[in-house]
């Protein structure tokens, strides 16, 4: 039986990339569940805006500003959690490099894609695991992958490769940390209607959400004929962190409106 009969309440969670998009939705959901949440994000501007948004609905979160590829920033981020909070036992790795290029990608583009998405993820995960008790940690990690990790897409070589690496990382670290009672899973979202996707569809494609979702090559490619809201990804992430998922580890959960089913 879990030592946390009230679910996630009172536990400490770290969310990388927690100031925007899926990460922000995860932060909001975990705060609402009663967690102490540390946002670890590269953008001070977006991080502070997220804190203000949470305050406006009666929630609070701590903020650490830094780069997930910087070991010193990672050390400082974990140290930024208020001293009266319990040791972090929940981790959500949302930070990633969004670089979309094919075989012509330069070394700099490969670094921009892989460094935050997989190198940074590994450094943060190691720091998190190092802070846990040696055994019976009752801890959980969720990594954000993508449907792009499972398929081939023109011009997406850098991004798809980085997200496919997240799947391999998740399985291997689940095996490595299982003896310590740490569960490690991932989720693979489909297209999420966040600020960046809204801007892309509006400015590049000239489409609002309704029009984009009605288009066969956009929303129409999902069985549910629409995009996801960030909160619809945050919900299964929260489940995988919770005691209700206590016998689930080493798996990827598609949250994709049925895209990978066909």
Backbone torsions as a table, in degrees:
resi	resn	phi	psi	omega
1	UNK	NA	141.1	-179.6
2	UNK	-65.8	148.6	175.3
3	UNK	-79.5	2.9	-177.1
4	UNK	-124.7	74.7	-176.9
5	UNK	-63.6	-20.0	179.0
6	UNK	-95.6	29.6	176.9
7	UNK	72.8	-124.9	-174.8
8	UNK	-97.7	-3.6	-175.3
9	UNK	-57.8	131.8	176.5
10	UNK	87.0	-7.4	-179.7
11	UNK	-88.9	161.5	-179.0
12	UNK	-106.8	129.7	-179.7
13	UNK	-121.5	143.4	172.5
14	UNK	-112.9	130.7	-180.0
15	UNK	-124.9	111.7	175.8
16	UNK	-80.7	148.0	-175.7
17	UNK	61.2	34.1	-171.6
18	UNK	-88.4	9.7	-176.2
19	UNK	-97.5	-10.4	-177.7
20	UNK	-145.1	161.8	169.3
21	UNK	55.5	-135.0	-178.4
22	UNK	-59.6	-42.7	-179.6
23	UNK	-57.9	-43.5	179.7
24	UNK	-64.7	-39.1	178.4
25	UNK	-65.2	-38.0	177.1
26	UNK	-64.6	-43.9	178.5
27	UNK	-58.3	-48.2	-178.2
28	UNK	-61.4	-43.0	-179.1
29	UNK	-65.9	-43.7	-179.3
30	UNK	-66.7	-38.1	174.6
31	UNK	-60.4	-43.3	-179.9
32	UNK	-65.5	-27.2	177.7
33	UNK	-78.1	-6.4	178.9
34	UNK	97.1	13.3	178.4
35	UNK	-80.0	153.5	162.2
36	UNK	-84.4	123.9	-173.4
37	UNK	-121.4	129.9	173.3
38	UNK	-106.7	116.6	174.4
39	UNK	-84.1	124.1	176.6
40	UNK	-116.0	105.4	-172.7
41	UNK	-139.8	151.8	-178.8
42	UNK	-75.1	-22.7	-174.4
43	UNK	-102.3	113.0	175.2
44	UNK	-65.0	-38.5	-178.7
45	UNK	-60.9	-50.7	-178.6
46	UNK	-71.1	-33.2	178.4
47	UNK	-64.0	-44.9	179.0
48	UNK	-67.6	-35.9	176.7
49	UNK	-63.7	-37.6	178.4
50	UNK	-66.3	-40.7	176.9
51	UNK	-61.3	-41.3	178.6
52	UNK	-64.3	-41.2	178.2
53	UNK	-61.4	-43.9	178.6
54	UNK	-62.5	-43.4	179.7
55	UNK	-60.9	-33.2	-178.0
56	UNK	-67.1	-20.1	178.0
57	UNK	-114.0	18.5	174.0
58	UNK	80.0	22.1	179.9
59	UNK	-119.3	160.2	179.2
60	UNK	-137.4	153.8	174.9
61	UNK	-150.9	150.2	173.5
62	UNK	-85.6	158.5	-177.4
63	UNK	-130.3	131.8	169.9
64	UNK	-122.4	123.9	-178.4
65	UNK	-99.5	125.5	179.7
66	UNK	174.5	173.0	-177.0
67	UNK	-97.9	130.0	-178.0
68	UNK	-68.5	-12.4	177.4
69	UNK	-90.1	-1.0	-176.9
70	UNK	-105.0	109.3	-178.0
71	UNK	-57.1	-34.7	178.9
72	UNK	-67.6	-42.9	178.2
73	UNK	-62.9	-36.9	178.7
74	UNK	-65.9	-45.7	177.8
75	UNK	-58.6	-45.4	-179.2
76	UNK	-66.9	-33.7	179.8
77	UNK	-64.4	-48.1	179.3
78	UNK	-64.8	-31.7	177.9
79	UNK	-73.2	-16.9	-177.2
80	UNK	-77.5	-13.3	177.8
81	UNK	-63.8	134.6	179.7
82	UNK	-52.7	141.1	-173.4
83	UNK	-61.1	-27.6	-177.6
84	UNK	-83.7	-5.1	176.7
85	UNK	-76.1	149.3	172.0
86	UNK	-65.2	161.1	175.6
87	UNK	-56.7	135.9	178.5
88	UNK	-59.1	128.1	175.7
89	UNK	-124.8	6.4	177.5
90	UNK	-129.7	135.2	-180.0
91	UNK	-138.8	132.1	173.1
92	UNK	-123.3	117.9	-179.3
93	UNK	-96.0	98.8	179.0
94	UNK	-104.7	-22.8	-176.5
95	UNK	-59.7	138.3	-176.7
96	UNK	-158.2	163.4	173.6
97	UNK	-101.9	122.2	-176.8
98	UNK	-101.5	85.4	-179.7
99	UNK	-123.3	124.4	-175.9
100	UNK	-118.6	102.2	-177.5
101	UNK	-151.4	155.4	179.2
102	UNK	-93.6	-150.1	-176.0
103	UNK	-63.5	-18.3	178.9
104	UNK	-78.1	2.2	-178.2
105	UNK	-56.7	138.8	178.5
106	UNK	-83.3	165.0	174.5
107	UNK	-55.6	-39.3	178.9
108	UNK	-63.2	-38.7	178.6
109	UNK	-67.9	-37.6	176.6
110	UNK	-64.4	-42.0	177.4
111	UNK	-63.1	-40.9	-179.8
112	UNK	-64.8	-30.0	178.5
113	UNK	-80.3	-45.8	-171.0
114	UNK	-88.0	-33.5	-173.4
115	UNK	-60.7	-52.4	179.2
116	UNK	-71.3	-39.7	-169.8
117	UNK	-71.5	-38.2	-176.5
118	UNK	-121.2	-41.1	178.5
119	UNK	-68.7	-49.2	178.3
120	UNK	-60.8	-42.2	178.1
121	UNK	-57.5	-43.6	-178.1
122	UNK	-67.3	-39.2	-179.4
123	UNK	-67.5	-42.3	179.0
124	UNK	-65.9	-42.9	-179.3
125	UNK	-62.5	-40.8	178.5
126	UNK	-63.7	-44.3	178.8
127	UNK	-62.3	-40.5	177.4
128	UNK	-61.8	-48.7	-177.6
129	UNK	-65.3	-35.5	179.4
130	UNK	-63.7	-24.9	-179.3
131	UNK	-88.1	-3.1	-178.6
132	UNK	-88.8	158.0	171.7
133	UNK	-62.0	157.3	-173.6
134	UNK	-63.4	-36.5	-179.8
135	UNK	-137.1	161.8	176.2
136	UNK	54.4	45.4	-177.4
137	UNK	-71.3	-24.9	-176.4
138	UNK	50.6	41.1	-176.0
139	UNK	-108.7	164.2	-179.2
140	UNK	-146.9	144.0	177.6
141	UNK	-126.6	137.4	171.8
142	UNK	-127.3	125.9	177.5
143	UNK	-104.0	141.4	179.2
144	UNK	-92.2	111.7	174.8
145	UNK	-97.4	-135.2	-179.0
146	UNK	-175.6	155.9	170.6
147	UNK	-60.1	-24.8	179.0
148	UNK	-65.5	-17.9	176.2
149	UNK	-70.8	-18.2	-172.0
150	UNK	-104.5	-10.3	-170.5
151	UNK	-134.7	170.9	172.3
152	UNK	-101.7	139.0	178.8
153	UNK	-140.4	134.8	179.6
154	UNK	-59.1	130.7	175.3
155	UNK	74.5	10.5	-177.1
156	UNK	-114.4	17.3	-173.1
157	UNK	-53.2	-47.0	-177.3
158	UNK	-63.8	-46.3	-177.2
159	UNK	-68.8	-47.7	-177.2
160	UNK	-63.3	-37.9	178.1
161	UNK	-64.2	-43.0	-179.3
162	UNK	-64.5	-39.3	-179.8
163	UNK	-75.7	-31.7	174.0
164	UNK	-63.9	-35.4	176.8
165	UNK	-62.9	-32.8	177.7
166	UNK	-62.0	-37.9	178.8
167	UNK	-64.7	-45.8	178.6
168	UNK	-64.1	-41.4	177.7
169	UNK	-59.6	-44.6	-177.7
170	UNK	-59.9	-47.0	-178.7
171	UNK	-64.2	-44.8	-176.8
172	UNK	-67.8	-41.1	-179.5
173	UNK	-72.4	-31.0	174.0
174	UNK	-59.6	-41.8	178.3
175	UNK	-66.8	-42.4	-175.9
176	UNK	-68.4	-36.0	-174.6
177	UNK	-96.4	-7.6	-178.7
178	UNK	-56.5	-40.5	179.2
179	UNK	-62.1	-17.7	179.4
180	UNK	-96.1	4.3	179.3
181	UNK	80.1	20.3	-179.3
182	UNK	-102.4	125.1	177.2
183	UNK	-95.1	141.1	-178.1
184	UNK	-134.9	118.9	-179.9
185	UNK	-135.5	173.8	175.2
186	UNK	-138.2	162.7	171.0
187	UNK	-124.7	146.7	178.9
188	UNK	-118.0	94.2	179.4
189	UNK	-73.0	152.5	165.1
190	UNK	-83.9	-158.6	179.6
191	UNK	-65.7	127.3	-179.5
192	UNK	-110.5	132.7	-179.3
193	UNK	-82.4	82.8	176.3
194	UNK	-109.4	-175.1	-174.9
195	UNK	-61.2	-40.6	-178.4
196	UNK	-68.0	-43.2	178.7
197	UNK	-68.9	-36.1	176.4
198	UNK	-61.7	-44.0	179.8
199	UNK	-63.6	-42.9	-179.4
200	UNK	-62.9	-48.0	-178.3
201	UNK	-65.3	-36.1	-178.2
202	UNK	-76.4	-48.8	-171.8
203	UNK	-83.9	-35.5	-177.5
204	UNK	-92.6	-42.9	-176.3
205	UNK	-99.9	-14.0	-179.7
206	UNK	69.4	32.7	-176.0
207	UNK	-121.2	136.1	168.4
208	UNK	-85.4	177.9	-174.3
209	UNK	-62.3	-46.0	-176.9
210	UNK	-61.0	-42.8	-179.3
211	UNK	-68.3	-40.7	179.6
212	UNK	-65.3	-40.2	-179.0
213	UNK	-69.8	-26.5	179.0
214	UNK	-80.2	-15.5	-176.6
215	UNK	-78.9	130.8	-178.1
216	UNK	-57.6	-32.8	-176.9
217	UNK	-85.2	-4.1	179.1
218	UNK	-118.8	-101.8	179.6
219	UNK	-63.0	-29.1	-177.1
220	UNK	-67.8	-13.9	180.0
221	UNK	-80.0	-8.4	176.5
222	UNK	-95.7	144.7	179.5
223	UNK	-57.5	-34.9	-178.5
224	UNK	-83.9	1.1	171.8
225	UNK	60.8	35.5	178.6
226	UNK	-164.8	173.0	174.2
227	UNK	-91.7	168.0	177.0
228	UNK	-90.8	151.3	165.4
229	UNK	-87.9	148.6	-179.8
230	UNK	-53.0	-36.6	-179.5
231	UNK	-62.9	-25.4	179.8
232	UNK	-75.1	-16.0	172.1
233	UNK	-91.8	-36.7	179.6
234	UNK	-61.5	-33.0	-178.0
235	UNK	-64.1	-51.7	177.3
236	UNK	-68.1	-29.1	173.3
237	UNK	-60.3	-45.9	179.7
238	UNK	-62.2	-41.0	176.7
239	UNK	-59.3	-46.2	-178.2
240	UNK	-65.7	-27.2	175.2
241	UNK	-76.6	-23.3	-167.7
242	UNK	-83.2	162.4	175.3
243	UNK	-59.7	-20.4	178.6
244	UNK	-67.7	-16.6	177.3
245	UNK	-106.5	30.9	-170.3
246	UNK	-65.2	-16.2	179.0
247	UNK	-114.8	25.5	179.5
248	UNK	-118.5	119.8	175.4
249	UNK	-155.0	150.9	176.7
250	UNK	76.1	18.6	-177.3
251	UNK	-119.7	161.6	173.1
252	UNK	-113.3	131.2	179.6
253	UNK	-107.5	110.0	175.0
254	UNK	-68.4	130.9	175.3
255	UNK	-122.6	75.1	-160.1
256	UNK	-134.7	16.7	179.1
257	UNK	59.0	24.9	178.3
258	UNK	87.6	8.5	-174.2
259	UNK	-59.6	-44.9	-175.8
260	UNK	-79.2	-3.7	-178.7
261	UNK	-79.5	-16.8	-175.3
262	UNK	-127.3	NA	NA
